[in-house]
């Protein structure tokens, strides 16, 4: 039995703890009622929303069939469309359909596993300079990596081919090449490289794997890249800690670069890119190890590492992404469109003040695995399906 004076001290401490706890609870309830959340040392992502599946029908047309695992598309000013096929072919879709012959003159491509001919995009001033940019896997006896090249289309052949970037080091294996390309408003080019199936590489600044790369349009390293001059760091790197980003786009108003990346089992992410930031993989993630379900890294948060704007559990296997602008689907204006390989659907992420507030899913298992999503100036939505006999599909409006 404690002496009476000790009991009084313990009682006062207990009362203090209870009062503090009640005060914190009252503060939390007040903030919740006023639409806020308790401030945390590490900012959290948008709260994952419960997706809604829509059975709405679309007016659509199939522009091309028989594409072998198409990966990306780019729309030429004359309304023809370039389409990459992962096995290593660049195809042209005209108003008459798919041109029977692949475009000649590609650089050497190593179609290994998930690698091959991947993204394609046009220079922002394409009508003046004619540059087309391609990412692809290439290699040697030392392995393979993600490369970037540019060329000009003359007739049905690429000319003036220039390899602007070669991933280093090359490694064996056929996973996680990343590979989306985006230009920013200043004309710098960004492209993604996955961790190549070796997760720890994403935290190593002396390695291109698991990083977002930023270059000038001619392949030079910009002087204001964040790691220029830093010993032991690759100067091409703009951000790092990425697992396997296969969707990237530029915000139509702010000009910010947004990307999404595959998580492991769960934990696919949408990220808003900031210069020099560490996006956490594999130290933090909302996913778990395949099969065992065991934790990866240190949890979901860590000071100095970025939180996603949005994440999916379970994974949807996202690929392709575009902000929607246009009149064909006016309710979608400003929202983010994402393709899903796993669930074979198109997801619309509704945006409000830079936050994702809802998710609606369309076309579930209607066309197959959606690999790429693009829009045109008229507001039509274009989808590529990843299959042995893939299709290029154009959505022009709602049917009901």
C-alpha positions in Angstrom: 0.0 0.0 0.0 1.4 3.4 -1.0 1.6 6.2 1.6 -1.2 8.8 1.4 1.0 11.6 0.0 2.1 9.3 -2.8 -1.5 8.3 -3.6 -2.4 12.0 -3.9 0.5 12.6 -6.4 -0.6 9.6 -8.5 -4.2 10.7 -8.4 -3.2 14.2 -9.7 -1.2 12.7 -12.5 -4.1 10.4 -13.5 -6.5 13.3 -13.5 -4.0 15.3 -15.7 -3.7 12.5 -18.2 -7.5 12.1 -18.4 -8.1 15.8 -18.9 -5.4 16.0 -21.6 -7.0 13.0 -23.4 -10.4 14.6 -23.3 -9.1 17.9 -24.6 -7.4 16.1 -27.6 -10.7 14.2 -28.3 -12.6 17.5 -28.2 -10.1 19.1 -30.6 -10.3 16.1 -33.0 -14.2 16.2 -33.0 -14.1 20.0 -33.6 -11.7 19.6 -36.5 -13.7 16.8 -38.0 -17.0 18.8 -37.8 -15.3 21.7 -39.6 -13.9 19.6 -42.4 -10.3 19.4 -41.3 -8.0 16.8 -39.9 -5.5 16.7 -37.1 -2.1 18.1 -38.3 0.5 15.3 -38.4 4.3 15.5 -38.4 4.3 13.7 -41.8 1.5 14.9 -44.2 -0.8 12.1 -45.3 -2.3 11.4 -48.7 -5.9 12.0 -49.7 -8.1 9.5 -47.9 -8.7 6.6 -50.3 -12.2 6.8 -51.7 -14.6 3.9 -52.3 -14.8 3.4 -56.1 -18.2 3.4 -57.8 -18.7 1.2 -60.9 -20.7 2.7 -63.7 -22.5 0.7 -66.4 -22.9 3.8 -68.7 -22.5 3.0 -72.4 -20.2 5.0 -74.7 -20.3 5.9 -78.3 -17.0 4.5 -79.6 -15.2 3.4 -82.7 -12.3 0.9 -83.2 -9.6 2.7 -85.2 -7.2 -0.2 -85.4 -7.2 -3.9 -84.6 -4.4 -6.5 -84.7 -1.8 -4.6 -82.7 0.6 -6.8 -80.8 0.7 -5.6 -77.2 0.5 -1.9 -78.0 2.1 0.3 -75.4 1.6 3.9 -76.3 0.3 6.4 -78.9 1.0 9.9 -80.2 -1.3 11.9 -82.4 0.3 13.6 -85.4 -1.0 17.0 -86.5 -2.6 15.5 -89.6 -4.7 13.2 -87.4 -2.6 10.1 -88.1 -1.6 8.2 -84.9 1.7 6.6 -84.1 1.4 3.4 -82.0 4.2 1.5 -80.4 4.1 -2.3 -80.1 6.1 -3.8 -77.3 7.8 -6.5 -79.4 9.7 -3.6 -81.2 7.5 -2.1 -83.9 6.3 1.4 -84.5 2.9 1.5 -86.4 0.9 4.1 -88.1 -2.9 4.4 -87.9 -4.6 6.4 -90.7 -8.2 7.2 -91.4 -8.2 3.9 -93.4 -7.0 1.9 -90.4 -3.7 0.3 -89.5 -0.9 0.6 -92.1 0.2 -2.9 -93.0 3.9 -2.2 -92.7 5.8 -1.1 -89.5 7.8 2.1 -89.7 11.4 1.4 -90.5 14.5 2.8 -89.0 14.1 2.2 -85.2 17.1 1.9 -83.0 18.2 -1.5 -81.7 15.6 -2.7 -79.2 15.8 -5.6 -76.8 12.2 -6.9 -76.2 12.8 -8.7 -72.9 9.9 -9.5 -70.5 8.0 -6.2 -69.9 10.5 -4.3 -72.0 10.6 -3.5 -75.7 9.4 -0.4 -77.6 7.5 1.5 -75.0 6.4 5.2 -75.0 6.2 7.7 -77.9 5.6 11.4 -77.8 6.0 14.5 -80.0 8.2 17.5 -79.3 5.9 20.5 -78.2 7.1 22.3 -81.4 6.8 19.2 -83.6 5.3 21.1 -86.5 8.5 23.2 -86.8 11.2 20.6 -85.9 9.6 17.2 -86.5 11.1 15.5 -83.5 9.5 12.2 -82.2 10.7 10.8 -78.9 10.8 7.1 -78.0 11.6 5.1 -74.9 12.6 1.5 -75.2 14.6 -1.3 -73.6 18.1 -2.0 -75.0 21.1 -3.8 -73.8 24.2 -5.9 -74.2 25.6 -9.0 -72.6 25.6 -6.9 -69.4 21.8 -6.7 -69.3 19.2 -4.2 -70.4 17.9 -0.8 -69.4 15.5 2.0 -70.5 16.9 4.3 -73.2 15.6 7.5 -74.8 16.0 8.4 -78.5 14.5 10.9 -80.9 14.1 10.8 -84.7 12.1 12.4 -87.5 9.5 10.7 -89.6 10.1 10.9 -93.4 7.7 8.9 -95.5 7.4 5.6 -93.7 10.9 5.6 -92.1 12.6 7.2 -89.1 15.6 9.4 -90.0 18.2 11.4 -88.0 17.9 8.9 -85.1 19.7 10.1 -82.0 20.1 8.1 -78.8 19.8 10.8 -76.1 20.1 8.7 -72.9 21.2 5.2 -71.9 20.4 3.8 -68.5 23.3 3.0 -66.4 24.0 0.4 -65.0 22.4 -2.2 -67.2 21.1 -5.2 -65.4 19.7 -8.6 -66.2 15.9 -9.3 -65.9 12.8 -8.2 -67.7 10.8 -6.2 -65.1 10.0 -2.6 -64.3 11.3 -0.5 -67.2 8.8 2.4 -66.3 9.0 4.4 -69.5 6.4 7.2 -69.8 7.5 10.5 -71.4 6.2 14.1 -70.7 7.4 17.5 -71.7 6.9 20.4 -69.3 6.0 23.9 -70.3 9.6 25.0 -70.5 10.4 22.3 -73.0 12.3 19.9 -70.7 11.6 16.2 -71.1 10.8 13.9 -68.3 10.7 10.1 -68.5 10.4 7.3 -65.9 12.6 4.3 -65.1 11.4 1.5 -62.9 13.5 -0.2 -60.2 14.1 -3.1 -62.7 12.8 -5.6 -60.1 15.6 -4.7 -57.6 13.8 -2.5 -55.1 16.7 -1.1 -53.2 18.1 0.6 -56.3 15.2 3.1 -56.1 16.9 4.7 -53.1 20.4 4.9 -54.7 21.2 8.3 -56.3 24.1 6.8 -58.2 21.7 4.5 -60.1 19.1 5.6 -62.7 16.7 2.8 -61.6 13.6 3.8 -59.8 13.9 7.5 -60.9 12.3 10.2 -62.9 14.8 11.6 -65.4 14.8 15.2 -66.6 16.8 16.3 -69.7 16.8 19.1 -72.2 15.1 18.3 -75.5 18.5 17.5 -77.1 19.6 15.2 -74.3 21.8 17.6 -72.4 21.5 17.7 -68.6 19.9 21.0 -67.3 22.0 23.1 -65.1 19.2 23.4 -62.5 18.6 19.6 -62.1 18.7 19.0 -58.3 21.6 16.7 -58.1 24.0 18.4 -60.6 27.4 18.6 -58.9 26.5 16.3 -56.0 29.1 13.6 -55.5 27.8 10.1 -55.9 24.5 11.2 -57.6 23.4 10.9 -61.2 22.8 14.5 -62.5 19.9 13.4 -64.8 17.7 12.4 -61.8 14.8 14.8 -60.9 13.1 12.6 -58.2 13.6 9.1 -56.9 12.1 6.3 -54.8 9.7 5.2 -57.5 8.8 1.5 -58.1 7.5 1.2 -61.7 5.8 4.4 -63.0 3.8 3.6 -66.2 1.6 6.7 -66.3 2.6 10.3 -66.4 1.0 13.6 -67.5 1.2 17.4 -67.1 -1.5 19.2 -65.2 -3.3 21.5 -67.7 -3.5 24.5 -65.4 -0.6 24.3 -62.9 1.8 22.7 -65.3 2.9 20.2 -62.6 4.1 16.7 -63.5 1.9 13.9 -62.1 2.7 10.2 -62.3 1.4 7.0 -61.1 3.3 3.8 -60.3 2.7 0.2 -59.7 2.9 -0.9 -56.1 3.6 -4.5 -55.0 0.5 -6.4 -53.7 -1.5 -3.2 -53.1 -0.2 0.3 -52.9 -0.4 1.6 -56.5 0.2 5.3 -56.1 -0.6 8.7 -57.8 2.1 11.2 -57.1 2.5 14.9 -57.6 6.2 15.4 -58.6 8.4 17.8 -56.7 12.0 18.5 -57.5 14.6 16.3 -55.6 11.9 14.6 -53.5 12.1 11.0 -52.4 8.9 9.1 -53.0 9.7 6.3 -50.6 9.9 3.0 -52.4 10.8 0.5 -50.8 11.2 2.2 -47.4 7.5 3.2 -47.3 4.6 1.8 -49.2 0.9 0.9 -48.8 1.5 -2.5 -50.4 2.8 -5.8 -49.0 4.9 -8.7 -50.2 3.3 -10.9 -52.8 2.1 -14.2 -51.4 3.0 -13.7 -47.8 1.3 -10.4 -47.2 4.2 -9.3 -45.0 5.2 -5.7 -44.5 7.7 -4.1 -46.8 10.2 -1.6 -45.4 9.3 0.6 -42.4 5.6 1.2 -42.9 3.6 3.8 -44.7 5.1 7.0 -43.5 8.6 8.4 -42.8 9.8 12.0 -42.4 11.6 13.2 -45.5 9.6 10.9 -47.8 6.6 12.0 -49.9 3.1 10.7 -49.5 1.0 9.9 -52.5 -2.0 12.0 -53.5 -4.0 8.8 -53.9 -3.3 5.1 -53.6 -5.2 1.9 -54.4 -5.6 -1.2 -52.2 -6.1 -3.6 -53.8 -3.9 -2.7 -56.7 -5.5 -1.9 -60.1 -2.2 -2.2 -62.0 -2.5 1.4 -63.5 -1.1 2.2 -66.9 -1.6 5.3 -69.0 -2.9 8.6 -67.5 -4.3 11.9 -68.8 -6.1 15.0 -67.4 -9.3 15.4 -69.2 -10.1 18.7 -71.0 -12.9 19.0 -73.5 -16.6 19.2 -74.2 -17.5 15.7 -75.2 -17.6 14.7 -71.5 -18.2 18.0 -69.7 -18.7 16.5 -66.3 -15.1 15.1 -66.5 -13.4 18.4 -67.1 -10.2 18.6 -65.0 -10.4 15.0 -63.8 -7.7 12.4 -64.1 -8.3 9.4 -66.3 -6.3 6.2 -65.6 -6.2 2.8 -67.3 -6.3 -0.4 -65.4 -4.6 -3.6 -66.6 -5.7 -5.8 -63.7 -9.4 -4.9 -63.7 -9.6 -4.0 -67.4 -11.3 -0.7 -66.9 -11.0 3.1 -67.2 -11.0 5.0 -63.9 -12.0 8.6 -63.5 -10.5 10.3 -60.5 -12.6 13.5 -59.7 -10.4 16.4 -58.7 -11.2 19.2 -56.3 -8.5 21.7 -55.3 -5.7 19.3 -56.1 -7.3 16.4 -54.2 -8.9 13.3 -55.5 -12.4 13.1 -54.0 -14.1 10.3 -55.9 -13.4 7.4 -58.3 -15.8 6.1 -61.0 -14.9 3.0 -63.0 -16.1 2.5 -66.6 -15.9 -0.2 -69.2 -15.1 -3.0 -66.8 -13.9 -6.0 -68.8 -15.5 -4.4 -71.9 -12.4 -4.0 -74.1 -9.6 -5.7 -72.0 -6.4 -4.5 -70.3 -6.1 -0.8 -70.9 -2.5 0.1 -71.4 -2.6 3.8 -72.5 -5.1 6.7 -72.2 -4.9 9.9 -74.3 -7.2 12.7 -75.3 -7.4 15.0 -78.3 -8.2 18.6 -78.8 -11.8 17.9 -79.4 -12.2 16.0 -76.1 -12.4 12.5 -77.5 -10.7 9.8 -75.3 -8.4 7.2 -76.9 -7.6 3.8 -75.3 -5.0 1.1 -76.2 -5.7 -2.4 -75.1 -2.8 -4.7 -74.2 -3.3 -8.0 -75.9 -1.9 -10.2 -78.7 -4.6 -8.6 -80.8 -4.8 -5.2 -79.2 -7.0 -2.4 -80.3 -7.0 1.4 -80.6 -10.4 2.7 -79.5 -11.9 6.2 -79.6 -14.6 7.2 -77.1 -16.7 10.1 -78.5 -19.5 10.5 -76.0 -22.0 8.9 -73.7 -24.7 6.7 -75.2 -27.2 7.1 -72.4 
